[in-house]
Amino acid sequence: MSTPSTLTRTLGLTLAFASANAAAAEFDYTLRTGITHTDNVGLTQNDPVNQNVLIPGIDFTFQQQGSTLQANATGNVEYRNYLGGAFVNQTVGQLSGQANWTVLPQRLDFTVLDYAGVQPLSTLSSNVPDNQQQTNVLVVGPTLYFRLNQTLRGQAELRYTNSYASKIKEFNSSRGMAALRIFKDLSPTASLSANADTQRVTFDESGSGPAYNRTELYAGYLSQLTYVDINAALGWSRLNFDQAGSESSPLARLNVTWRISPSTSVGLVAARQYSDAAEDLISGSGLNPPGTLALSVPSVSTVSTGEAVISSQVYVERRLEAIYAYSGSLLTLRVAPLYRKFDYVNDPASNQTGRGGDFSVGYRLSPRVALSGFANTESLRYQSIARTDRTSNFGVAMTDQRTAHWSWLISLTRNLRSSTALGASYHANQIYLGVAYRR
């Protein structure tokens, strides 16, 4: 698998920005290499294969906060060398990048967003190289700001979005979006908004899902207080498919964060809305910061495989997630239970319901040495094929920061899947040892 040209071009632009704006920009990177041994590299139920995998890579961040250009990007690129030849060696990468060009101060901005990552070909199969592909979503367009009076302001947006997948070509699409938003300032910390969005989605490949128009009308409420943030929306959405009818549905979104103390916060995320794979990749594009060697499947890597169903289909998303986070001088802790349900508009066979959650903990033994652990699990039920998969991953790691620039890490992980489908269960164990140089 090769890294897509869009990711390469965006990485090149990031490096160019870092060189051309060295005085105003911050560019940090980590070079790393490590080797992992797994007793089931193919994540199979029968006849598991032992394998060593060599993984050199680079993690980077770029930030610039100027009067004309504001930009930030986080990315990872790595090469996976399967030393026993179980899979073809591959280069993979992920990127979350945003840039805003202020054309006219407080009047006109031009925005570029790019989200690249690795996603599965099929969520029904194990997370192995033959079931992985690169994806990329690029969003560009202007925003015009205007003010009607002292407490009433507005903005008009135009956006073009290009979606790309290296293997599932039916995902490849283009969409244009226009939006008008009016904001009423209730106080210095709160505002109401009226929003009208419309977009046209077309697909590059014949035989993909039908092209469609999507229109949303909704009211929003935003409040940012010292201890509590609230972002809520309520309205209506309508889909009009070319030669495939139309349908509509309520739209509701809620995001609440309560900062109980400087070190503790509690959050709640709830949504009922139309969505698709491209929007899922944008909203779920969190990346690991440079210098961290994340615990993932099938190997220890900062380039992790996502869980998006890559297709052209639209679905009704229902999501409820709670997040508890604690960050102290010695201890960090995060607990996040999750419920999600996807009902596909034109492909009911893909309907699925997931219940699970994530847990992570870190403890600093000394200024140099830190221990960390994680666990995540999800029970995913596919209604139409009467299949349920419970996938769980557990891991512990120790990091030793030897100098200001050099560190090493050792970790153990265990990956499990129990499935009602014949031959789809597996278990695997991995041990990883790596070294990193941070600029």
N, C-alpha and C positions, 0 to 999 in steps of 0.2 A: 504494500500500500504506500503510495507516495503522498506527500503533503500537497494539498491543492494549491494552484497558482494564486488564488486570492489570498490565502494565508501568507504565502511567500511575499507577495507584493505588499501586504499590510505590514509584515515584519520589516521589509526594506524601507517603507515609509517611516516607520517608528525609528529605525536606526538613523535615517536621514535627518529627522527632526532632532534627534539627540545630538548629532554632529553640528547641525546648522544653528542650533539654539542652545549651545552648551552652557552659556551664562545664565539662561533663564530656565533650563530644563534639568530634570534629574533622571538619570538612566542608571539603574542598578541591575546586576545580573548575578546568577549563581551557576557555576560550572560543576557538574557532578558526574560521577560514574559509580556503578555498583553492579553486583551480581546477585541474582536470586536463584535459589534451588526450589523446585516444586515437585511433589510426588504425583501430580496429575495435571500436566500442562494443558491437556485437551479438555479438562473438566468433563470427563465421561464417567458413566456409571460402571462400565466394564472395561477391563484391560487398561488401567491407567498407565501413563508413560511418564517416567522421571525425566527432568530436563533442567539444564542450567541456562539462564538467560542473562546476557551482558547488556546493561542499559546505560550508555552515556547520554547526557542531555544538558540543556541550558534552560534556566528559568529567568525571566526578566520582568521588570516594571519600568514604565516610562511615565513621567508626569511633567506637565508644563502649565503654569497658571499665569498667563500674560494678559495684557489688556485687549489684544487682538485675537490670540489663539489660546484656547484652553483645551488640553488633551491629557488623557491618561490611558494606559494600556497595560494589561497583564497577560503574559503568555508563557508557554512551555513548548519546547520542541525536543524530541528524543529519538534515538535509534535503538531498536530492539533486535539484538542478535541472538537467535535461538541456536545455541552452540551444538545441540544434538540434531538439528535439522528437522524438528517436529513441525515447524512452520517456516514459511518464507520470511526472511528478515524484513523489517519494515521501519519506516520513518513516520512518526505521528506527531501531531501538534494541536494545540488549542490556544485560543486568543479571545480576549474580551477587550475591545478598544472603542473609545469614544473621543471624538474631536469636535470642537465647536469654534467656528470662525465668526467673529463679530464684524460683520460688514459695515453696519451703521450702529453705533452704540445706542442701546435701548430701543432700537427700531427693527433691525434686520440681522438675523443670525443664519449661518449655514452649518448644518450638522451632518457628521459622518459617524455611523455606528457599524462595527463589524464584530461578529461572533462566530468563531470557528471551533470545532471540536470533533470528538470521535463518538459515533453513535452506532447502535446495533443494526444489523440488517433485519433481524427478527428477535423480538423479545421472548419468543418461545424457545430459543436455542441458547446454549451456554455462551458466556462472554469470552470468546477465543478469537484470534486474529482473523480466521475465515468468516467470522460473523461481525466484523467491524468495518466501518467506512468513515471517511472524512466528510464533514458537513460544514457549510458556511452560509451565513445570513448577513447580507450587506444592506444597510439602510442609509439613504442620503436624501437631503432636502432642506429647503429654507423655512424659517419661521419669522413672520411679521408681527411685531408688537404695536399696539395702539392703546391710547387711553381716552375714555369717554368723559370722565370727570375725576374728581379726587379719589373716589372709592370704587370706581367702575373702570375696569380695564379689560383688554381682550387680546387674543392672538389668533392668527390664521397660519395653518401649517400645510405644506405639501411634502409628501414623502414618496420615494421610489424604493422598493424592496426587491432584492434578488436573492433567491434561495437556491442552494446547490448541494447535491449529494453525489459522492463519487461513484456509487453503485446503483442506488435506487433512483433511477432517472425520473420516475413519475413525481418525485418530490420537487424537481426543478421548476421554478415558477418565477413570474414577475407580477408585481402588484403596485398599483398606484393608490395613494390615500390622500384625501383632503379633509381637513378638520377646521372647525370654527369653535372657539372657546371664549366665553365671557365670564369674568371673575368679579365678584362683589366682595370687597374687603370688609369684614365685620369688625375686625380689631387688628392690631399689629401682629397677632398670632393666629388668626382664624379667617377663613374665606369660604364663600360658596361659589360654585361654578355651574354653568350650563354648557353642555358639550354636544356637538353634532359631528360624527365621524362617518365617512363613507369611503369604501375602497373597492377596487376592481381587481380580481385575482384571476390570472390566466396561467396555464401550464405549458411547458415547452414541448412535452412529449404527447403524441397522440395516444389515446387510450388511458390517459390519466383521468382523475376525477373531473367532473364538469366545471367549467369556468363559472364564476359567480360574482355577484355584488353583495356586499355586506354593509348594512347601515345600522348605526347605533346612536340613540338619543338618551342622554342620562344627565343627572344632576350629581355634583360632587361636593364633598365637605372636607376641608383640610384644617387641622388644628395642630399647632406645634407649641406645646407648653414646656415648662422646665422639666417635668417628670413624665408627661404623657404626650404621645403623638397619635393622632387619629387621621386616617385617610380612608374615606368611604365614598362609594358611588352606587347609585340606584337608577335604573332606567329600563330600556327595551332594546332588543336587537332583532334584525330581520335579515334573512338570507334569501336571495333570489338566484336560483341556478339556471343556467342556460338549458332550456328544453328539459328541465328536471324538476320543475315546480318551485315552491318557496315555503318557508316556515319562519316562525318567530318565537322568541323566548324572552323571559325576563332576564335582566342583567343586574347582578349584585356583587359588590366587592367590598371587603373590609380588611384593613390592616391597622392593628393597634399595638403600640409598644409602650410599656410602663417601665420606666427606670426607677426601680425600688430604691436603689442606692447607687453610688458611683461604680460599684462593682457588680451589681445584680440587675437583671432586666427580665421581663416576661413579655412575650409577644403572642398575638393571635392573628392568623391569616385565614380568611374565609372567602370563597368565591363561587359564583354560579354564572357561567358565561360561555359563549361560543369561543372555541380556540382551535388551533391546528398545530402541526409540528413546528412550523417556522416560528410562531409566537412562543411555543414551549422552549425552543432553543434560546430565544432572547431572554425570556424571564428566568430561565434556569441556567444561566451561563457563569455561575460562580467558579472561580479558578483558585488553585492553591498558590499562595504567595511564594516568591523566590526564597530558597533556603530550606523549604520544608519538603520532606520526602513522604508523601502521603501513602497511606495503606490502602491499596485498591486491588482489584481482581483483573487479570490473573497474576500480576506481578506488582512489586512495589514501584510506584511510578507517580509522577506529578501529572501525567496525562491520563485521566481516568475516562472510562467509557460511560456515557450517559444512559438514560433509560427511556428516551423519547421513541415513540413509534413513528418512524420516518415514512410518511405517505402523503398523498394529496388530500386526504379526507378531513372534513370538519367534524368536530365533536362538541357536545355539551359537556363542559367540565364542571364538576362539583368537587371542591377541595376544602378541607379543614385541617389546619396545622397549628399546633401550639409550640412555643419555643421558650425554654428556660435557659438562661445563660449567666454564668458567674465567672468573673475574671479578677483574681486576686494576685498578690505579689508572688505567691508560691503555687496556688491551685487555680486551674481553669476547669470549667464544667459546662457541658451543653447537653440538654435533653429535648428532643423534638418528636413527639408522636404525630402521625400523619394519617389522614383518610382521604382517598381520592376515588372518583368514579368518572369514567369516560363513556359517554353514549354517542356512538358515531351516527351522523345524520343519514348518510347514504350507504353505510357498510356496517350493519348491526352485528355481523360476525366478529368484529374487532372489539366489541364492548367489553370493558374490564373494570373490576373493582379492586382497589388495593388498600390494605391496612397494615401499618407498620410504624417504624420510627427509627431515629438515630440517637446514639449516645456516644459522647466523647469526653475524655478526662485527661488532664495533664498535671504533672506535679514536678516542681523544680527541686531536685535533691541538693543542689549547690549552684553557685553562679555559673558553673560550666555544664552540669549534667542534669538532664530532664528525662522523666519517664512519661509515656503517654499510652493511652489505650482507646479503643473504639469498638462499637458494636452497632450493626444496623440489620434490620430484618423487615421483610414485607411479605405478606400473604396476598398473592395476586390471583384473582379468580376471573376466568374467561367464561362468561355465561353460555354462549352459543355452542361451545365445544365441550362444556362440562369438565373443564380442567382447572386445577388449582396448583400453583407453585408457591412454596415458601422458601425464600432465599435469605440466607443469613451469612454475615461476614463478621469475624472477630479478629482483633489484633492487638499486640502490645509492641512498644518500641522504646529504645533508649538512645538519646542523642548526647554526644559529648562535644562541646564547643572548645576545641583544643586551643585555638588562638582567635584573634579578631576576624580572621578570614577562613580558617580551616576547621572543619568539623567532620565527624563520622557518625554513622547510625547503624544500628542492628535492630531487626524486627522479626516477629513471628506472626503469621496470619493463618487463619483457618476459614475455609469457604464451604458452605453447605447449601444444597438444594434438595428439598423433598417435593416430589411432584406426583400427581395422580396419573400423569402420562407415562406410558411404558418406556423405560430407558432414559428418562429425562432427569433422574436424580443423580447427584454426585457429591463427593466430598474431596477436599484438597487441602494440603498444608504447604506453606512456603516459609523459607527463611531467607532474609536479605541482609547483605552487608555492603555499605556504600560510604563514599567519601565525597565531600563537597568543598568547593572554594567559592566564597562569597566576596564580591567586590566591596 
